[in-house]
């Protein structure tokens, strides 16, 4: 399975679920059975360009939505078999998504306080990890 196919499928699934659509609903709207939507979402089957365009229209996003955050492997580290990197992989974590949703609803002052707190936690965690022998 190709990383890009899997990421596109995950993005389709996330957006479909955010809109409260079933796989059958999406499939019917774009002319495929729900089993095909399952295969797209799992990355087992690639989505053709025309089908992805139709899916984007039904899900009310620009087709580029499915590719945002996908980057080439870092320069110098890329081998022949290296796959692109999903910089938005954290969106698979339900807690992370909830945290982002809550964060975006906060007033600016509270956002800054939360961000400062999380940064402090991250610095402290990294420092503690570096001190652990082993």
Secondary structure, 3 states (H helix, E strand, C coil): CCHHHHHHHHHHHHHHHHCCCCHHHHHHHHCCCHHHHHHHHHCCCCCCHHHHHHHHHHCCCCHHHHCCCEECCCCCCCCCCCCCEECCHHHHCHHHHHHHHHHHHCCHHHHHHHHHHHHHHHHHHHHHHHHCCC
